[in-house]
């Protein structure tokens, strides 16, 4: 268990949190005056991972949206270390969620596509889906690693990999049986939309044992059917009923997060629970109909890839906002493991988000987007559409011509052009070649 003993902070002085007894080195955290003392006895840190579903990176109050109200997440942001330039490696839910549970890039965990090829008989498609799920059986997932230190774990919400136990969860909602509608969450998708009692019950049943909660509600994901009172408020603020419904869904999701965070406060668990927030992929609402607009979900653009990443652990993680450093969701698993005192598998590519020196040493972050239905469930490259990298404010997108026939590389300066409207590939050939070498060094594809 993590030893958090007598952590007192004075003013703005840097305080070192030494976890030498766990063999995980030193994490530097910054405290503020009047931070709570965490007590004299070591105790395990609980973990709550909140995963939004299909929400744009701009669509929060704390990210500057002028209309959408997210007061509960705004409050969480004020209490958290917030990376506003967070990224998922792939802008589709299954590969993105695969990274959050394994700490690996999609081409490493091989869950690159939502569904198997649609050709063949139903029995053949089910067999291929089972082959996709088998990848998770062989991987050291976050719940399996935390179980080494006695953690109980609960799966709720979106989950593609069959029965929850196949991911290493000790408790869960998803049965994953395709004969009963199992595909991407089944019974788990009721969480949030129909209350939070399964989570509250799990917390009660854990007693004194540490817990990990995967809260991945089907929110603000379609169907966009928010409570009427919330919807009516937003209908008055836009001419598009589709935009109004999406905005209302964002507020509904925020309300469920507030109920969950309030429960931690009411049960006295907030001070010893690491809360991590992220969205699985972005979304730009189509104003004229259902579905998403271009350059958002399933695309290689920030509208599909970018997400705020927040981490809160009172008295240990200083609340501050980082608007400069690009970070990735491959960093979330190693961060949680470090905080919980679990050895980080050496094959994980991410860095600890509480280690600023490691983040500064990293030259770039990477990702790839894939087809929705797999071409080949055994070969990630066969499903590849784009690879991309971000170095500082530069972003390079490289199409894979096998699946993007008319594509050409795109280079953007995200500081000057955050919505990627001006391709600078011809103006900065030296940047293009440098970033292309980085991509090839990360994942070279014929």
DRENNUNU-490677 format. One record per residue (C-alpha): x, y, z negated; residue in three letters; chain. Coordinates in steps of 0.2 Angstrom, whole numbers, plus 5000, padded with zeros to 4 digits. Layout:
N
px / py / pz / type / mol
X / Y / Z / ALA / A .
...
***
This chain:
446
px / py / pz / type / mol
5000 / 5000 / 5000 / UNK / A .
5006 / 5018 / 5003 / UNK / A .
5013 / 5026 / 4987 / UNK / A .
5006 / 5043 / 4986 / UNK / A .
5012 / 5048 / 4969 / UNK / A .
5012 / 5066 / 4961 / UNK / A .
5012 / 5075 / 4977 / UNK / A .
5013 / 5093 / 4971 / UNK / A .
5014 / 5107 / 4984 / UNK / A .
5019 / 5125 / 4980 / UNK / A .
5016 / 5139 / 4993 / UNK / A .
5022 / 5135 / 5010 / UNK / A .
5038 / 5125 / 5005 / UNK / A .
5041 / 5109 / 5015 / UNK / A .
5039 / 5094 / 5005 / UNK / A .
5046 / 5077 / 5010 / UNK / A .
5035 / 5061 / 5008 / UNK / A .
5047 / 5047 / 5007 / UNK / A .
5040 / 5030 / 5011 / UNK / A .
5057 / 5021 / 5009 / UNK / A .
5049 / 5007 / 4999 / UNK / A .
5039 / 5003 / 5015 / UNK / A .
5054 / 5004 / 5027 / UNK / A .
5045 / 5017 / 5038 / UNK / A .
5056 / 5032 / 5035 / UNK / A .
5052 / 5049 / 5030 / UNK / A .
5037 / 5059 / 5035 / UNK / A .
5037 / 5078 / 5033 / UNK / A .
5021 / 5086 / 5028 / UNK / A .
5018 / 5104 / 5024 / UNK / A .
5007 / 5108 / 5009 / UNK / A .
4998 / 5124 / 5003 / UNK / A .
4995 / 5131 / 4986 / UNK / A .
4981 / 5123 / 4976 / UNK / A .
4982 / 5106 / 4985 / UNK / A .
4974 / 5092 / 4974 / UNK / A .
4986 / 5081 / 4965 / UNK / A .
4983 / 5063 / 4971 / UNK / A .
4987 / 5055 / 4954 / UNK / A .
5000 / 5045 / 4946 / UNK / A .
4996 / 5027 / 4952 / UNK / A .
4998 / 5021 / 4970 / UNK / A .
4983 / 5018 / 4980 / UNK / A .
4979 / 5012 / 4997 / UNK / A .
4973 / 5025 / 5010 / UNK / A .
4956 / 5021 / 5019 / UNK / A .
4954 / 5025 / 5037 / UNK / A .
4939 / 5032 / 5046 / UNK / A .
4941 / 5033 / 5065 / UNK / A .
4928 / 5043 / 5074 / UNK / A .
4927 / 5041 / 5093 / UNK / A .
4916 / 5052 / 5103 / UNK / A .
4909 / 5045 / 5119 / UNK / A .
4909 / 5056 / 5135 / UNK / A .
4912 / 5074 / 5128 / UNK / A .
4922 / 5087 / 5137 / UNK / A .
4937 / 5094 / 5128 / UNK / A .
4929 / 5112 / 5128 / UNK / A .
4913 / 5107 / 5120 / UNK / A .
4915 / 5110 / 5102 / UNK / A .
4914 / 5126 / 5092 / UNK / A .
4932 / 5124 / 5086 / UNK / A .
4937 / 5123 / 5104 / UNK / A .
4929 / 5139 / 5108 / UNK / A .
4912 / 5134 / 5116 / UNK / A .
4901 / 5149 / 5116 / UNK / A .
4884 / 5139 / 5115 / UNK / A .
4886 / 5121 / 5108 / UNK / A .
4885 / 5121 / 5089 / UNK / A .
4896 / 5108 / 5080 / UNK / A .
4898 / 5115 / 5062 / UNK / A .
4902 / 5098 / 5054 / UNK / A .
4917 / 5095 / 5066 / UNK / A .
4922 / 5113 / 5065 / UNK / A .
4923 / 5111 / 5046 / UNK / A .
4933 / 5095 / 5049 / UNK / A .
4945 / 5104 / 5060 / UNK / A .
4948 / 5118 / 5047 / UNK / A .
4953 / 5104 / 5035 / UNK / A .
4964 / 5094 / 5048 / UNK / A .
4980 / 5094 / 5058 / UNK / A .
4972 / 5097 / 5075 / UNK / A .
4981 / 5094 / 5092 / UNK / A .
4970 / 5103 / 5105 / UNK / A .
4981 / 5096 / 5119 / UNK / A .
4977 / 5078 / 5115 / UNK / A .
4975 / 5066 / 5130 / UNK / A .
4968 / 5048 / 5133 / UNK / A .
4979 / 5038 / 5145 / UNK / A .
4963 / 5034 / 5156 / UNK / A .
4947 / 5043 / 5158 / UNK / A .
4936 / 5027 / 5157 / UNK / A .
4929 / 5020 / 5141 / UNK / A .
4935 / 5002 / 5141 / UNK / A .
4954 / 5006 / 5145 / UNK / A .
4953 / 5021 / 5133 / UNK / A .
4946 / 5011 / 5119 / UNK / A .
4958 / 4997 / 5122 / UNK / A .
4972 / 5009 / 5119 / UNK / A .
4964 / 5015 / 5103 / UNK / A .
4963 / 4997 / 5096 / UNK / A .
4980 / 4991 / 5102 / UNK / A .
4991 / 5007 / 5104 / UNK / A .
4996 / 5001 / 5121 / UNK / A .
4994 / 5009 / 5138 / UNK / A .
4980 / 5001 / 5149 / UNK / A .
4992 / 4992 / 5161 / UNK / A .
5000 / 4985 / 5145 / UNK / A .
4984 / 4979 / 5137 / UNK / A .
4977 / 4975 / 5154 / UNK / A .
4959 / 4981 / 5150 / UNK / A .
4960 / 4993 / 5164 / UNK / A .
4942 / 4992 / 5171 / UNK / A .
4925 / 4992 / 5163 / UNK / A .
4918 / 4977 / 5173 / UNK / A .
4925 / 4962 / 5183 / UNK / A .
4923 / 4961 / 5202 / UNK / A .
4905 / 4961 / 5207 / UNK / A .
4907 / 4948 / 5221 / UNK / A .
4903 / 4930 / 5218 / UNK / A .
4890 / 4922 / 5208 / UNK / A .
4884 / 4927 / 5191 / UNK / A .
4893 / 4912 / 5183 / UNK / A .
4909 / 4918 / 5192 / UNK / A .
4907 / 4935 / 5186 / UNK / A .
4904 / 4930 / 5168 / UNK / A .
4920 / 4919 / 5169 / UNK / A .
4930 / 4934 / 5175 / UNK / A .
4923 / 4945 / 5161 / UNK / A .
4928 / 4931 / 5148 / UNK / A .
4946 / 4932 / 5156 / UNK / A .
4946 / 4951 / 5153 / UNK / A .
4941 / 4949 / 5135 / UNK / A .
4954 / 4935 / 5131 / UNK / A .
4967 / 4949 / 5132 / UNK / A .
4962 / 4956 / 5116 / UNK / A .
4963 / 4939 / 5108 / UNK / A .
4982 / 4939 / 5110 / UNK / A .
4986 / 4956 / 5105 / UNK / A .
4991 / 4963 / 5087 / UNK / A .
4976 / 4975 / 5086 / UNK / A .
4975 / 4988 / 5073 / UNK / A .
4962 / 4978 / 5062 / UNK / A .
4974 / 4963 / 5062 / UNK / A .
4989 / 4973 / 5057 / UNK / A .
4979 / 4982 / 5043 / UNK / A .
4973 / 4965 / 5037 / UNK / A .
4991 / 4961 / 5032 / UNK / A .
4989 / 4974 / 5018 / UNK / A .
4972 / 4968 / 5013 / UNK / A .
4961 / 4980 / 5023 / UNK / A .
4943 / 4975 / 5027 / UNK / A .
4937 / 4982 / 5044 / UNK / A .
4921 / 4987 / 5052 / UNK / A .
4916 / 4989 / 5070 / UNK / A .
4902 / 4999 / 5075 / UNK / A .
4896 / 5007 / 5092 / UNK / A .
4905 / 5005 / 5108 / UNK / A .
4915 / 4989 / 5110 / UNK / A .
4918 / 4979 / 5126 / UNK / A .
4928 / 4964 / 5120 / UNK / A .
4915 / 4952 / 5115 / UNK / A .
4911 / 4948 / 5097 / UNK / A .
4919 / 4960 / 5085 / UNK / A .
4929 / 4947 / 5077 / UNK / A .
4939 / 4945 / 5093 / UNK / A .
4947 / 4962 / 5090 / UNK / A .
4952 / 4957 / 5072 / UNK / A .
4937 / 4966 / 5063 / UNK / A .
4931 / 4957 / 5047 / UNK / A .
4914 / 4965 / 5049 / UNK / A .
4904 / 4972 / 5064 / UNK / A .
4888 / 4975 / 5073 / UNK / A .
4892 / 4969 / 5091 / UNK / A .
4889 / 4951 / 5095 / UNK / A .
4895 / 4952 / 5113 / UNK / A .
4885 / 4937 / 5120 / UNK / A .
4881 / 4941 / 5138 / UNK / A .
4865 / 4930 / 5137 / UNK / A .
4858 / 4942 / 5125 / UNK / A .
4863 / 4958 / 5134 / UNK / A .
4881 / 4959 / 5127 / UNK / A .
4892 / 4970 / 5138 / UNK / A .
4899 / 4985 / 5129 / UNK / A .
4892 / 4986 / 5112 / UNK / A .
4874 / 4979 / 5111 / UNK / A .
4868 / 4980 / 5093 / UNK / A .
4883 / 4991 / 5089 / UNK / A .
4876 / 5005 / 5100 / UNK / A .
4862 / 5008 / 5087 / UNK / A .
4874 / 5016 / 5075 / UNK / A .
4872 / 5035 / 5074 / UNK / A .
4857 / 5035 / 5085 / UNK / A .
4847 / 5025 / 5072 / UNK / A .
4856 / 5030 / 5056 / UNK / A .
4872 / 5025 / 5047 / UNK / A .
4866 / 5013 / 5035 / UNK / A .
4878 / 4999 / 5041 / UNK / A .
4893 / 5009 / 5037 / UNK / A .
4886 / 5015 / 5020 / UNK / A .
4883 / 4996 / 5016 / UNK / A .
4900 / 4991 / 5022 / UNK / A .
4908 / 5004 / 5011 / UNK / A .
4898 / 4998 / 4996 / UNK / A .
4903 / 4980 / 4999 / UNK / A .
4922 / 4984 / 5000 / UNK / A .
4922 / 4989 / 4982 / UNK / A .
4940 / 4993 / 4978 / UNK / A .
4947 / 4985 / 4993 / UNK / A .
4954 / 4997 / 5007 / UNK / A .
4944 / 4999 / 5023 / UNK / A .
4945 / 5003 / 5041 / UNK / A .
4930 / 5010 / 5050 / UNK / A .
4928 / 5010 / 5069 / UNK / A .
4914 / 5023 / 5072 / UNK / A .
4912 / 5024 / 5091 / UNK / A .
4893 / 5029 / 5093 / UNK / A .
4885 / 5030 / 5110 / UNK / A .
4885 / 5049 / 5108 / UNK / A .
4884 / 5061 / 5116 / UNK / A .
4884 / 5047 / 5130 / UNK / A .
4869 / 5045 / 5141 / UNK / A .
4854 / 5043 / 5139 / UNK / A .
4854 / 5061 / 5134 / UNK / A .
4838 / 5060 / 5123 / UNK / A .
4842 / 5071 / 5108 / UNK / A .
4829 / 5075 / 5094 / UNK / A .
4816 / 5087 / 5101 / UNK / A .
4820 / 5101 / 5089 / UNK / A .
4838 / 5101 / 5094 / UNK / A .
4834 / 5100 / 5113 / UNK / A .
4821 / 5114 / 5112 / UNK / A .
4835 / 5126 / 5105 / UNK / A .
4846 / 5123 / 5120 / UNK / A .
4833 / 5124 / 5133 / UNK / A .
4831 / 5142 / 5129 / UNK / A .
4850 / 5145 / 5132 / UNK / A .
4852 / 5138 / 5150 / UNK / A .
4842 / 5136 / 5166 / UNK / A .
4848 / 5118 / 5168 / UNK / A .
4838 / 5105 / 5158 / UNK / A .
4852 / 5093 / 5161 / UNK / A .
4865 / 5104 / 5153 / UNK / A .
4853 / 5108 / 5139 / UNK / A .
4851 / 5090 / 5135 / UNK / A .
4869 / 5087 / 5136 / UNK / A .
4873 / 5101 / 5124 / UNK / A .
4859 / 5095 / 5112 / UNK / A .
4868 / 5078 / 5112 / UNK / A .
4884 / 5086 / 5107 / UNK / A .
4876 / 5094 / 5092 / UNK / A .
4867 / 5077 / 5087 / UNK / A .
4883 / 5068 / 5088 / UNK / A .
4890 / 5082 / 5076 / UNK / A .
4876 / 5079 / 5064 / UNK / A .
4880 / 5061 / 5062 / UNK / A .
4898 / 5065 / 5059 / UNK / A .
4893 / 5077 / 5046 / UNK / A .
4882 / 5063 / 5037 / UNK / A .
4897 / 5052 / 5037 / UNK / A .
4909 / 5064 / 5031 / UNK / A .
4897 / 5070 / 5017 / UNK / A .
4895 / 5051 / 5012 / UNK / A .
4914 / 5051 / 5009 / UNK / A .
4913 / 5066 / 4998 / UNK / A .
4898 / 5060 / 4988 / UNK / A .
4906 / 5043 / 4985 / UNK / A .
4923 / 5051 / 4979 / UNK / A .
4932 / 5043 / 4994 / UNK / A .
4936 / 5059 / 5004 / UNK / A .
4953 / 5062 / 4995 / UNK / A .
4959 / 5045 / 4999 / UNK / A .
4953 / 5042 / 5017 / UNK / A .
4962 / 5047 / 5032 / UNK / A .
4950 / 5053 / 5045 / UNK / A .
4955 / 5053 / 5063 / UNK / A .
4944 / 5061 / 5077 / UNK / A .
4945 / 5058 / 5096 / UNK / A .
4934 / 5057 / 5111 / UNK / A .
4936 / 5041 / 5123 / UNK / A .
4935 / 5052 / 5139 / UNK / A .
4929 / 5068 / 5145 / UNK / A .
4913 / 5074 / 5153 / UNK / A .
4907 / 5089 / 5163 / UNK / A .
4888 / 5089 / 5165 / UNK / A .
4881 / 5089 / 5182 / UNK / A .
4869 / 5105 / 5181 / UNK / A .
4857 / 5098 / 5195 / UNK / A .
4854 / 5080 / 5189 / UNK / A .
4860 / 5066 / 5178 / UNK / A .
4878 / 5061 / 5177 / UNK / A .
4895 / 5069 / 5177 / UNK / A .
4902 / 5083 / 5189 / UNK / A .
4918 / 5081 / 5198 / UNK / A .
4935 / 5082 / 5190 / UNK / A .
4928 / 5074 / 5174 / UNK / A .
4925 / 5056 / 5168 / UNK / A .
4934 / 5043 / 5179 / UNK / A .
4946 / 5057 / 5186 / UNK / A .
4964 / 5061 / 5183 / UNK / A .
4960 / 5079 / 5178 / UNK / A .
4959 / 5086 / 5161 / UNK / A .
4940 / 5086 / 5162 / UNK / A .
4941 / 5067 / 5160 / UNK / A .
4957 / 5065 / 5150 / UNK / A .
4959 / 5079 / 5138 / UNK / A .
4952 / 5078 / 5120 / UNK / A .
4956 / 5086 / 5103 / UNK / A .
4964 / 5074 / 5091 / UNK / A .
4962 / 5078 / 5072 / UNK / A .
4969 / 5070 / 5057 / UNK / A .
4963 / 5074 / 5039 / UNK / A .
4970 / 5067 / 5023 / UNK / A .
4968 / 5080 / 5009 / UNK / A .
4984 / 5084 / 4999 / UNK / A .
4995 / 5075 / 5012 / UNK / A .
4992 / 5082 / 5029 / UNK / A .
4992 / 5101 / 5030 / UNK / A .
4978 / 5109 / 5040 / UNK / A .
4985 / 5117 / 5055 / UNK / A .
4982 / 5119 / 5073 / UNK / A .
4994 / 5115 / 5087 / UNK / A .
4989 / 5122 / 5104 / UNK / A .
5006 / 5118 / 5112 / UNK / A .
5011 / 5100 / 5110 / UNK / A .
5004 / 5087 / 5122 / UNK / A .
5000 / 5071 / 5112 / UNK / A .
4992 / 5055 / 5117 / UNK / A .
4980 / 5042 / 5110 / UNK / A .
4994 / 5030 / 5111 / UNK / A .
5000 / 5039 / 5096 / UNK / A .
4985 / 5035 / 5085 / UNK / A .
4989 / 5017 / 5081 / UNK / A .
5007 / 5020 / 5075 / UNK / A .
5001 / 5035 / 5065 / UNK / A .
4988 / 5025 / 5056 / UNK / A .
5000 / 5011 / 5052 / UNK / A .
5013 / 5023 / 5046 / UNK / A .
5000 / 5031 / 5034 / UNK / A .
4994 / 5014 / 5028 / UNK / A .
5011 / 5007 / 5025 / UNK / A .
5011 / 4994 / 5039 / UNK / A .
5026 / 4991 / 5050 / UNK / A .
5024 / 4998 / 5067 / UNK / A .
5027 / 4984 / 5080 / UNK / A .
5042 / 4989 / 5090 / UNK / A .
5033 / 4987 / 5107 / UNK / A .
5021 / 5001 / 5104 / UNK / A .
5025 / 5016 / 5115 / UNK / A .
5017 / 5030 / 5104 / UNK / A .
5025 / 5041 / 5091 / UNK / A .
5018 / 5046 / 5074 / UNK / A .
5008 / 5062 / 5075 / UNK / A .
5015 / 5067 / 5058 / UNK / A .
5033 / 5066 / 5064 / UNK / A .
5036 / 5083 / 5073 / UNK / A .
5054 / 5078 / 5077 / UNK / A .
5048 / 5063 / 5086 / UNK / A .
5035 / 5073 / 5096 / UNK / A .
5048 / 5086 / 5100 / UNK / A .
5060 / 5072 / 5106 / UNK / A .
5047 / 5065 / 5118 / UNK / A .
5050 / 5072 / 5136 / UNK / A .
5032 / 5068 / 5143 / UNK / A .
5016 / 5059 / 5140 / UNK / A .
5008 / 5047 / 5154 / UNK / A .
4992 / 5039 / 5159 / UNK / A .
4983 / 5031 / 5174 / UNK / A .
4966 / 5030 / 5180 / UNK / A .
4958 / 5014 / 5187 / UNK / A .
4943 / 5007 / 5197 / UNK / A .
4927 / 5005 / 5187 / UNK / A .
4925 / 4987 / 5193 / UNK / A .
4941 / 4977 / 5194 / UNK / A .
4949 / 4972 / 5210 / UNK / A .
4959 / 4959 / 5201 / UNK / A .
4957 / 4956 / 5182 / UNK / A .
4975 / 4949 / 5181 / UNK / A .
4984 / 4963 / 5190 / UNK / A .
4983 / 4981 / 5183 / UNK / A .
4991 / 4988 / 5199 / UNK / A .
4978 / 4981 / 5210 / UNK / A .
4965 / 4992 / 5201 / UNK / A .
4976 / 5008 / 5200 / UNK / A .
4969 / 5024 / 5207 / UNK / A .
4981 / 5037 / 5200 / UNK / A .
4996 / 5039 / 5189 / UNK / A .
4999 / 5056 / 5180 / UNK / A .
5012 / 5064 / 5168 / UNK / A .
5012 / 5080 / 5158 / UNK / A .
5029 / 5088 / 5153 / UNK / A .
5026 / 5104 / 5143 / UNK / A .
5013 / 5113 / 5153 / UNK / A .
5017 / 5104 / 5170 / UNK / A .
5006 / 5090 / 5176 / UNK / A .
5009 / 5079 / 5191 / UNK / A .
4995 / 5067 / 5198 / UNK / A .
5001 / 5054 / 5210 / UNK / A .
4987 / 5044 / 5219 / UNK / A .
4989 / 5025 / 5223 / UNK / A .
4986 / 5024 / 5241 / UNK / A .
4979 / 5006 / 5241 / UNK / A .
4964 / 5013 / 5232 / UNK / A .
4964 / 5032 / 5236 / UNK / A .
4966 / 5033 / 5255 / UNK / A .
4966 / 5052 / 5258 / UNK / A .
4975 / 5057 / 5242 / UNK / A .
4991 / 5067 / 5240 / UNK / A .
5001 / 5072 / 5225 / UNK / A .
4995 / 5087 / 5214 / UNK / A .
5005 / 5098 / 5203 / UNK / A .
4998 / 5110 / 5191 / UNK / A .
5003 / 5123 / 5178 / UNK / A .
4991 / 5119 / 5164 / UNK / A .
4995 / 5135 / 5154 / UNK / A .
4991 / 5146 / 5169 / UNK / A .
4978 / 5135 / 5177 / UNK / A .
4969 / 5124 / 5163 / UNK / A .
4956 / 5118 / 5175 / UNK / A .
4968 / 5113 / 5189 / UNK / A .
4962 / 5123 / 5203 / UNK / A .
4979 / 5127 / 5212 / UNK / A .
4990 / 5114 / 5218 / UNK / A .
5008 / 5120 / 5216 / UNK / A .
5017 / 5105 / 5224 / UNK / A .
5024 / 5115 / 5239 / UNK / A .
5030 / 5129 / 5228 / UNK / A .
5039 / 5119 / 5215 / UNK / A .
5047 / 5104 / 5224 / UNK / A .
5060 / 5102 / 5211 / UNK / A .
5047 / 5100 / 5197 / UNK / A .
5037 / 5087 / 5208 / UNK / A .
5053 / 5076 / 5210 / UNK / A .
5058 / 5077 / 5192 / UNK / A .
5040 / 5072 / 5186 / UNK / A .
5039 / 5059 / 5199 / UNK / A .
5055 / 5051 / 5193 / UNK / A .
5047 / 5051 / 5175 / UNK / A .
5032 / 5042 / 5181 / UNK / A .
5042 / 5029 / 5190 / UNK / A .
5052 / 5027 / 5175 / UNK / A .
5036 / 5024 / 5164 / UNK / A .
5027 / 5012 / 5176 / UNK / A .
5034 / 5008 / 5193 / UNK / A .
5021 / 5002 / 5205 / UNK / A .
5025 / 4995 / 5223 / UNK / A .
***
